[in-house]
Amino acid sequence: MTAPLLDGHLVVDRGAFRLDVRMRLAAGEVVALLGPNGAGKTTALRALAGLRPLTGGHLRLDGVDLDRPDQGRWVPPERRRIGVVFQDYLLFPHLSALDNVAFGPRRQGLDRRAARQRAAGWLDRVGLAGYAERRPRQLSGGQAQRVALARALAVHPRLLLLDEPLAALDARTRLDTRAQLHRHLADHDGATLLVTHDPLDALALADRLVIVEDGRVVQDGDAATVTARPRTDYVARLVGLNLYRGRADGHRVRLGDGFVLTTVERLDGDAFVVFPPAAVALHAHRPDGSPRNTWPATVSGVQRHGDNLRVQLGGPVPVAADVTPAAAARLRLAPGQQVWAAVRASETRAYPAGSA
């Protein structure tokens, strides 16, 4: 097996919080790091960049040890072959776009002329050749993001770190910039780690998803696997699925409170069951000839979700359901309303709940 470009075991103690994450990235691979607020994503990024030393574990990039606390080795940020695009871009306000991009090559030892030539080439690659003399305040959000990307890539990094690179953009600019970013990442021969809250950014840009919660990796896999088989409530919400864990016996999965869900798959032992909110049908009365998965529920909330309404339901199986505005009006859905929920077994997916 080929050795990874990045091999890290990131252990960082920050007060009562501990990050303990193993991370391997291959050359040319784009990995998205996702997780709820406080999960440790930013701590991981800062540790990789050298902005926060490890308290344990190790970090090795392209065959070079960057951080080994047990050996007293720590390489400062400016000596790491790592480029960073921060969430707020952090362009130098007093420098032109050209000199912002030339800053890194200058720090690497290039003379001013050579550094500016390299910077001009990168601005051209990101479509900003005509903006070289503009200061950051004269750039749009999308243009500033591309200058920040060019600045990070101009140092020829073996690892590129992107911290919520599209978060500051409006919806239209975000769509266009995401497509441009995808093209530039495909041309980058090093590894890329993308820290994001947005599942669309992760799915559009990354080859692999790593999910962290409470400082630990809870799921790691390609997009198809993670979206089809979430293993925590956070991941299920991220990909828009209802998730339940129980004990399977054939086609029946008994949940913790004793309620039984019927599935198409036959399993034995600990299992997950998932289904999308769109699979949940709501009825004013218990339906005749209904699917086996039927239960009484109480509406706890209703909010717009795209062209439909997302209804949160309490009861034996707390669930999110998507219904049309017409169906919501017909059922007179409002908090406190009593309804019946039903899900066909064919709409569910069940899979073992062993290790990720």
C-alpha positions in Angstrom: 0.0 0.0 0.0 1.3 3.5 -0.9 2.3 5.6 2.0 -0.1 8.5 2.6 1.1 12.1 1.8 -0.2 13.1 5.2 -0.1 10.8 8.2 -1.3 12.3 11.4 -2.6 11.4 14.8 -3.8 14.8 16.1 -4.0 14.9 19.9 -4.7 18.4 21.3 -5.8 19.2 24.9 -7.6 22.5 25.2 -9.0 22.8 28.7 -11.5 20.1 29.3 -11.7 19.4 25.6 -9.5 16.8 23.9 -9.1 16.3 20.1 -8.0 12.8 19.3 -8.2 12.3 15.5 -6.3 10.0 13.2 -6.0 11.5 9.7 -4.5 10.2 6.5 -4.6 11.9 3.1 -3.3 10.8 -0.2 -1.7 13.0 -2.8 -4.4 14.5 -5.0 -7.1 13.6 -2.5 -9.7 16.2 -1.3 -11.1 15.4 2.2 -13.9 17.3 3.8 -13.9 17.6 7.6 -17.4 18.1 9.0 -18.9 18.2 12.4 -21.1 20.3 14.7 -19.9 23.5 16.4 -17.3 22.6 19.0 -16.5 19.2 17.5 -12.8 20.1 17.0 -12.6 21.0 13.3 -10.9 24.3 13.7 -8.5 22.8 16.4 -7.6 20.1 13.9 -6.9 22.7 11.1 -4.8 24.9 13.4 -2.8 21.9 14.5 -2.1 20.9 10.9 -1.1 24.5 10.1 1.3 24.6 13.1 -0.8 27.3 14.8 -1.5 25.0 17.8 1.2 22.4 18.7 0.1 18.8 19.4 0.1 17.6 23.0 0.3 14.0 21.8 0.4 11.9 18.7 2.3 12.9 15.6 2.1 14.7 12.2 4.1 13.7 9.2 3.8 15.4 5.7 5.5 14.1 2.6 8.0 12.1 4.7 8.9 14.9 7.1 8.0 15.0 10.7 6.3 18.3 11.5 5.1 17.7 15.1 6.2 14.9 17.5 5.7 16.0 21.1 7.4 12.8 22.4 10.6 13.8 20.6 10.3 17.5 21.2 10.0 18.2 17.5 7.8 21.0 16.2 8.2 22.8 12.8 6.8 26.4 12.8 4.0 27.3 10.3 6.3 29.3 7.9 8.5 26.2 7.4 5.7 23.8 6.7 4.8 23.1 3.1 1.2 24.0 3.8 -1.1 26.6 2.3 -4.1 27.9 4.2 -7.3 29.7 3.0 -8.9 31.1 6.1 -12.7 31.7 6.5 -12.3 35.5 6.3 -9.4 35.2 3.8 -7.2 37.4 5.9 -5.7 39.3 2.9 -3.3 42.0 3.8 -5.4 45.2 3.4 -2.4 47.4 2.6 -1.1 45.2 -0.2 -2.4 44.7 -3.8 -3.8 41.4 -4.9 -0.5 40.8 -6.7 1.6 41.4 -3.6 -0.8 39.4 -1.4 -0.1 36.4 -3.6 3.6 37.2 -3.8 4.0 37.3 0.0 4.4 33.5 0.4 7.0 33.1 -2.3 8.9 36.0 -0.9 9.0 34.3 2.5 10.3 31.2 0.8 13.3 33.2 -0.5 12.3 34.3 -4.0 13.4 37.8 -4.9 10.7 40.4 -5.4 10.6 40.2 -9.2 10.4 36.4 -9.3 7.8 36.3 -6.5 5.6 38.8 -8.4 6.0 36.8 -11.6 4.8 33.7 -9.9 2.0 35.7 -8.3 0.9 37.1 -11.6 0.8 33.6 -13.0 -1.5 32.4 -10.2 -3.8 35.4 -10.5 -4.1 34.6 -14.2 -5.0 30.9 -13.3 -7.8 32.0 -11.0 -9.1 34.5 -13.6 -8.0 37.7 -11.9 -5.1 38.8 -14.2 -6.8 42.2 -14.6 -7.2 42.7 -10.8 -3.5 42.5 -9.8 -3.2 46.1 -8.6 -6.5 46.2 -6.6 -6.5 46.2 -2.8 -8.7 43.8 -0.9 -11.4 46.4 -0.2 -11.8 46.9 -4.0 -12.6 43.2 -4.5 -15.9 41.3 -4.3 -16.2 38.4 -2.0 -15.7 35.9 -4.7 -12.7 37.7 -6.0 -11.1 37.9 -2.6 -11.7 34.2 -2.1 -9.8 33.5 -5.4 -6.9 35.8 -4.3 -6.7 33.9 -1.0 -6.7 30.6 -2.9 -4.0 31.9 -5.3 -1.9 33.1 -2.3 -2.2 29.6 -0.7 -1.3 27.7 -3.9 1.6 30.1 -4.8 3.8 28.5 -2.2 3.4 25.1 -3.9 2.0 23.4 -0.8 1.9 19.7 -0.3 -1.1 20.2 1.9 -3.8 22.8 1.3 -6.1 23.7 4.2 -9.5 25.4 3.4 -11.4 26.8 6.4 -15.0 27.4 5.3 -13.8 29.0 2.1 -17.2 29.7 0.7 -19.1 30.6 3.9 -18.8 34.4 3.4 -20.3 34.4 -0.1 -23.9 35.0 -1.2 -25.8 32.1 -2.7 -25.1 33.0 -6.4 -21.4 33.8 -5.9 -21.1 30.7 -3.8 -22.4 28.5 -6.7 -20.0 30.0 -9.2 -17.0 30.0 -6.9 -17.7 26.4 -5.8 -17.4 25.3 -9.5 -14.2 27.3 -9.9 -12.7 25.9 -6.7 -13.5 22.4 -7.8 -11.5 22.9 -11.0 -8.5 24.3 -9.1 -8.5 21.5 -6.5 -8.6 18.9 -9.3 -5.3 20.5 -10.6 -3.6 20.5 -7.2 -1.2 17.5 -6.9 -1.0 17.7 -3.1 -3.6 16.8 -0.5 -6.5 19.1 0.4 -8.4 19.3 3.7 -11.7 21.2 3.5 -13.3 22.3 6.8 -17.0 23.1 6.2 -20.5 23.1 7.8 -22.1 22.8 4.4 -22.9 19.3 3.1 -23.3 20.7 -0.4 -19.7 22.0 -0.4 -18.5 18.7 1.0 -20.3 16.6 -1.5 -19.4 18.8 -4.5 -15.7 19.2 -3.7 -14.5 16.2 -1.6 -13.5 12.7 -2.5 -14.0 11.5 1.1 -15.9 12.8 4.2 -14.5 12.6 7.7 -17.1 13.4 10.4 -15.9 14.5 13.9 -18.0 14.9 17.0 -16.7 15.7 20.5 -13.1 15.5 19.3 -13.4 12.0 17.8 -14.0 10.6 14.3 -17.4 9.1 14.1 -17.6 8.3 10.4 -15.1 8.2 7.5 -15.9 7.2 4.0 -16.8 8.3 0.5 -19.9 10.4 0.0 -22.1 7.6 -1.2 -21.4 5.5 1.9 -21.7 8.3 4.4 -25.0 9.6 2.9 -26.5 6.1 2.6 -25.5 4.8 6.0 -25.2 7.6 8.6 -24.1 6.4 12.0 -25.0 9.4 14.3 -27.9 11.8 14.6 -25.7 14.6 13.4 -24.7 12.8 10.2 -28.3 11.8 9.6 -29.5 15.4 9.9 -26.6 16.5 7.7 -27.8 14.2 4.9 -31.5 14.6 5.5 -32.5 11.3 7.0 -34.4 10.0 10.0 -32.1 7.6 11.9 -32.9 5.0 14.6 -30.9 2.4 16.4 -32.3 -0.8 17.8 -32.0 -4.6 17.9 -32.8 -6.5 14.8 -34.5 -9.9 14.6 -35.2 -10.7 11.0 -37.3 -8.0 9.4 -38.1 -6.4 12.7 -35.9 -3.8 14.5 -36.9 -3.1 18.1 -36.0 0.4 19.2 -34.9 1.3 22.8 -38.5 2.2 23.9 -39.9 -1.0 22.6 -41.4 0.3 19.4 -40.8 -2.0 16.4 -40.0 -0.9 12.8 -40.4 -3.4 10.0 -37.8 -3.4 7.3 -37.2 -5.1 4.0 -33.6 -6.1 4.9 -33.2 -9.1 7.2 -30.7 -8.5 10.0 -29.8 -9.9 13.4 -28.2 -7.9 16.2 -27.6 -4.2 16.6 -28.9 -2.2 13.6 -29.6 1.2 12.2 -32.8 2.0 10.3 -33.0 5.1 8.1 -35.7 6.7 5.9 -36.1 10.2 4.4 -38.7 12.7 5.6 -40.4 12.4 2.3 -41.2 8.7 3.0 -43.4 9.7 6.0 -47.1 9.9 5.2 -49.4 11.8 7.6 -53.1 11.0 8.2 -55.8 12.6 10.2 -57.0 9.1 11.3 -55.4 5.7 11.5 -55.2 4.6 7.8 -56.9 1.3 6.8 -54.7 -1.2 5.0 -51.7 0.9 6.2 -48.0 0.0 6.1 -46.8 -2.0 9.1 -44.9 1.0 10.4 -47.8 3.2 11.7 -48.0 5.1 14.9 -49.8 8.1 16.5 -47.8 11.3 16.6 -48.1 14.9 17.8 -46.9 17.9 15.7 -44.2 19.8 17.6 -43.2 22.2 14.8 -43.8 23.1 11.2 -41.4 25.1 9.0 -40.8 25.7 5.3 -38.3 23.4 3.7 -37.8 24.1 0.0 -41.1 23.8 -1.8 -42.6 21.6 1.0 -43.1 21.9 4.7 -40.8 20.1 7.3 -43.0 18.8 10.1 -41.4 17.7 13.4 -43.4 15.0 15.2 -43.2 13.6 18.7 -44.5 10.2 19.8 -43.3 6.6 19.9 -40.9 7.4 17.0 -39.8 11.1 16.9 -39.6 11.9 13.2 -39.3 14.6 10.6 -41.8 14.4 7.7 -42.0 16.4 4.5 -45.5 17.3 3.2 -46.8 19.6 0.6 -48.4 22.9 1.6 -51.8 21.5 0.3 -51.5 18.4 2.5 -50.6 20.6 5.5 -53.6 22.7 5.0 -55.9 19.7 4.5 -54.6 18.2 7.8 -54.6 21.6 9.5 -51.1 20.9 10.8 -50.1 23.1 13.8 -48.1 22.4 17.0 -50.1 20.2 19.2 -52.1 18.6 16.4 -52.6 14.8 16.7 -52.0 12.8 13.5 -51.0 9.3 12.4 -47.6 8.7 10.8 -46.9 5.8 8.4 -43.8 4.6 6.6 -43.7 1.7 4.2 -41.1 -1.0 4.9 -39.9 -0.6 1.3 -39.0 3.0 2.1 -36.6 2.1 4.9 -33.0 0.9 4.9 -31.5 -1.2 7.6 -27.8 -2.0 8.2 -25.6 -3.3 10.9 -24.7 -0.9 13.7 -21.2 -2.3 14.4 -18.0 -0.2 14.1 -17.9 2.5 11.4 
